[in-house]
Each structure stands twice: as structure tokens, then as C-alpha cells.
């Protein structure tokens, strides 16, 4: 079953953020746009390249009113240790959620049960706590965080402009479409 259009399920977890341990719940995903980025494990190979890339886009995402959360099945203590020992991860200023109970990974349907780790899943959540996009990659395929910027701009545009949709490769300021009978078979 697709998670698109569903509200984030309840959870409570500990996270590491800017030198402190904090609590995060599904309520944190309400009132603003959120990106939730699941990854398999701390102290691995592809994961730090993705999380570092996400940090490189973080200021741009924040300027769009978006908060970023990374999630793995490691603990918040492990996130702190990784943050303290890795140059790349040490630059991260967004929230790193620990999911050792696998609750969040199951809620988002990214848990690899046999391994106890999460798939590489990226979710864009609107201010109502409703999932608007889902992207899941195989373990060996890293993601490009720059693609999130355009997806969020498109999601924000569609939300504030009912009756319009964004075509493929849509860029902010470019033409949108108004679905209707007059477009059928003409695109």
C-alpha cells in the first residue's frame, strides 16, 4: 500500500541535534514542511556521502521552510559518536533520529526485517503531517539531495495553487498545467 497521502503514524524517539539529545515525535512533522531521510547505518560507506550532501542543501531547504530529519536504526548515542568522529558527519546541523525499536522504519515501510536496518528512503511531508513524496533506493545507490529542492518547490506550489499540477522537470517560475478535457491527448 502506498504511503502517499497518508498521515505520519505516531512515534516517540530520541535524537541527536547540535550537541544535545532531544525527543522527536510525529508532531514535529506538523506545522512546516519536513524531509525524512532514512539510511541503513552509521559508520558505513554510502551513508555519510548522502548525509553530507543533505547537509550541503540544508540552508536552501531551511529557506523554503523545510526541516530535515535523518533516521537510522542506530541509537542517538551512536549518532553522537559518529558525529564526533567523522569529519563529514561532524558538519551536520539537522536532527539525527535514532530508531533502535524499528518503530519509525516500520511506520514508513522501509525496514529490512532480516537485517534490522532501513532502506534508503526519502519522504517529503507537508505541514499537515501528510506524506507527499516517497523515494526508496537500493542499498548500493546513493541519493542526490539537490533533487529535493525542486520536488519541495513543486509540492509547495501545488499545495498553494489548487487545480494546477507541475509537469516533469518543472522549475520554479515555469509553466504549470491545469488538468482538463482540453489537454487530453495534446501533451
C-alpha positions as CSV (number, residue, x, y, z in Angstrom):
1,X,0.0,0.0,0.0
2,X,1.3,3.4,-0.9
3,X,2.1,5.9,1.9
4,X,1.4,8.9,-0.4
5,X,-1.4,10.9,1.1
6,X,-1.3,9.2,4.5
7,X,-0.6,11.0,7.8
8,X,2.6,10.1,9.6
9,X,1.9,7.4,12.2
10,X,2.6,8.1,15.9
11,X,6.1,7.5,17.3
12,X,8.5,8.8,20.0
13,X,12.2,8.7,19.6
14,X,15.5,10.1,20.9
15,X,17.6,12.1,18.5
16,X,21.0,13.9,18.4
17,X,20.9,17.6,17.4
18,X,23.6,20.2,17.7
19,X,25.4,18.6,20.7
20,X,22.2,17.6,22.6
21,X,19.8,14.7,22.9
22,X,16.2,15.6,22.2
23,X,12.9,13.8,21.8
24,X,11.1,13.8,18.5
25,X,7.6,12.6,17.7
26,X,5.3,12.7,14.7
27,X,4.1,16.1,16.0
28,X,7.5,17.6,14.9
29,X,6.4,17.0,11.3
30,X,3.4,19.2,11.6
31,X,3.2,23.0,11.0
32,X,6.1,23.0,8.5
33,X,7.4,21.0,5.6
34,X,9.7,18.1,6.5
35,X,12.2,15.8,4.8
36,X,12.7,12.5,6.5
37,X,15.8,10.6,5.1
38,X,16.2,7.0,6.2
39,X,19.6,5.3,5.8
40,X,20.9,1.8,6.7
41,X,23.5,2.5,9.4
42,X,26.1,4.9,10.9
43,X,29.8,4.2,10.3
44,X,29.2,2.9,6.8
45,X,30.2,3.9,3.3
46,X,27.5,5.4,1.2
47,X,25.5,6.8,4.1
48,X,28.0,9.6,5.1
49,X,28.2,10.8,1.4
50,X,24.4,11.1,1.4
51,X,24.1,12.8,4.8
52,X,26.9,15.2,3.9
53,X,25.2,16.0,0.6
54,X,21.9,16.6,2.5
55,X,23.8,19.0,4.9
56,X,25.1,20.9,1.8
57,X,21.4,21.5,0.8
58,X,20.2,22.2,4.3
59,X,20.4,26.0,4.2
60,X,18.5,26.0,1.0
61,X,15.9,23.7,2.4
62,X,15.5,25.8,5.5
63,X,15.0,28.9,3.4
64,X,12.0,27.0,1.9
65,X,10.6,26.4,5.4
66,X,11.7,22.8,5.5
67,X,13.2,20.9,8.5
68,X,15.3,17.8,7.8
69,X,15.5,14.6,9.8
70,X,17.8,11.7,9.2
71,X,16.8,8.3,10.6
72,X,18.6,5.0,11.1
73,X,18.0,2.1,13.4
74,X,21.1,3.1,15.3
75,X,20.7,4.8,18.7
76,X,21.0,8.5,19.3
77,X,24.2,7.7,21.3
78,X,25.7,6.1,18.1
79,X,24.7,9.2,16.1
80,X,26.6,11.4,18.6
81,X,29.7,9.1,18.4
82,X,29.6,9.2,14.6
83,X,29.1,13.0,14.7
84,X,32.2,13.3,17.0
85,X,34.4,11.0,14.9
86,X,33.6,11.7,11.3
87,X,34.6,15.0,9.5
88,X,31.7,14.7,7.1
89,X,29.0,13.8,9.8
90,X,30.5,16.4,12.2
91,X,29.2,19.1,9.9
92,X,25.6,18.0,10.2
93,X,23.3,20.5,11.9
94,X,19.9,18.9,11.2
95,X,18.2,16.4,13.5
96,X,19.5,12.8,13.6
97,X,16.9,10.4,14.9
98,X,17.7,7.0,16.4
99,X,15.2,4.2,15.7
100,X,16.6,1.1,17.6
101,X,13.0,-0.1,18.2
102,X,12.4,0.0,14.4
103,X,9.0,1.7,15.0
104,X,9.7,4.6,12.7
105,X,11.2,2.4,10.0
106,X,8.2,0.1,10.1
107,X,5.8,3.1,10.1
108,X,7.4,4.4,6.9
109,X,7.6,0.8,5.5
110,X,11.4,0.9,4.9
111,X,12.6,-1.6,7.5
112,X,14.6,-4.5,6.1
113,X,13.4,-7.0,8.7
114,X,16.2,-9.6,8.1
115,X,18.9,-7.0,8.6
116,X,17.3,-4.7,11.2
117,X,18.2,-1.7,9.1
118,X,16.3,0.8,7.0
119,X,16.3,1.1,3.2
120,X,17.4,4.4,1.7
121,X,14.0,6.1,1.9
122,X,13.3,9.8,1.4
123,X,9.9,11.3,2.3
124,X,8.6,14.8,1.9
125,X,5.9,15.6,4.4
126,X,3.6,18.6,4.2
127,X,2.7,20.9,7.1
128,X,-0.4,18.7,7.9
129,X,1.9,15.7,8.6
130,X,0.8,14.1,5.3
131,X,3.4,12.3,3.1
132,X,3.6,13.9,-0.4
133,X,6.5,12.0,-1.9
134,X,8.3,8.7,-1.4
135,X,11.6,7.7,-2.9
136,X,13.3,4.4,-2.0
137,X,16.7,3.3,-3.3
138,X,18.5,0.0,-3.1
139,X,21.3,-0.1,-0.5
140,X,24.1,0.5,-3.0
141,X,22.6,3.5,-4.7
142,X,23.2,6.9,-3.1
143,X,20.8,9.8,-3.4
144,X,21.3,13.3,-4.7
145,X,19.9,15.9,-2.2
146,X,19.7,18.6,-4.8
147,X,16.7,16.9,-6.3
148,X,14.8,17.5,-3.1
149,X,14.8,21.3,-3.7
150,X,12.7,21.1,-6.9
151,X,10.4,18.4,-5.5
152,X,9.7,20.6,-2.5
153,X,9.1,23.7,-4.6
154,X,6.7,21.7,-6.8
155,X,4.9,20.3,-3.7
156,X,4.6,23.7,-2.2
157,X,3.3,25.2,-5.5
158,X,0.6,22.5,-5.9
159,X,-0.5,23.0,-2.3
160,X,-0.9,26.7,-2.7
161,X,-2.4,26.6,-6.3
162,X,-5.2,24.1,-6.3
163,X,-6.2,22.9,-9.7
164,X,-2.7,23.2,-11.1
165,X,0.0,20.5,-11.5
166,X,3.7,20.6,-12.2
167,X,4.9,18.7,-15.3
168,X,8.2,16.7,-15.5
169,X,11.3,18.8,-15.0
170,X,9.2,21.7,-13.6
171,X,11.3,24.6,-12.3
172,X,10.0,27.4,-10.1
173,X,8.5,30.1,-12.3
174,X,7.9,27.9,-15.3
175,X,4.6,26.9,-16.7
176,X,2.3,24.5,-14.9
177,X,-0.7,22.6,-16.2
178,X,-4.4,22.8,-15.4
179,X,-5.8,19.3,-16.0
180,X,-8.9,19.2,-18.1
181,X,-10.6,17.7,-21.1
182,X,-8.9,20.2,-23.4
183,X,-5.4,18.7,-22.6
184,X,-6.3,15.1,-23.1
185,X,-4.2,13.7,-25.9
186,X,-2.5,17.0,-26.6
187,X,0.6,16.7,-24.4
